[in-house]
């Protein structure tokens, strides 16, 4: 009996490692499945290709689907987005918004705004449904109306996101939603040993949303992480 027990114990670490490897493989497969759960339209596929070619880092399909759902749940008629890119996230948002809703989207790069405008038109969207603003977000946001938006999406310069958040609190109506894209920042945020500047900023933003009495938050593991908070 003693010999058999010792032999079994000798194989225990190997069994644990195999189990952990299987669990990790299952988790990776599940992540891929959730990202592919909602198919992208031809217009989105084309916009994603443009964004990738320009190095504009589009949101993942899973993140886009979550943004669309949040806009739909809110019945959003006025959404403000910081960081237009080539319009991938904008297309998802517009598909979830009320049919007469208007997306206001800000980007410092005029070239990207031009591509986004063309991608919106290619999707059959009226120009009346979008307002594209070229400029630095921190210069534009102070001009936005207080409590004028149902949803604010933060996907701009990560280093400036804490300041974006200050403005978002002001311009968001009660019951409105903040969505912070790239909230887990390349899987670095969950590791407390990671202390580079951008990881620290992302961690501070999601911690603020969690600890503030002004918001009801959740952190979703889609794409590169999506922090969502509803303003009380």
Helices and strands as residue ranges (DSSP letters): H 2-10, H 12-35, H 42-54, H 61-74, E 78-82, H 88-96, E 102-107, H 110-122, G 127-129, E 130-134, H 137-140, G 141-143, E 149-154, G 158-160, H 161-171, E 172-181, H 197-211, E 215-220, E 226-231
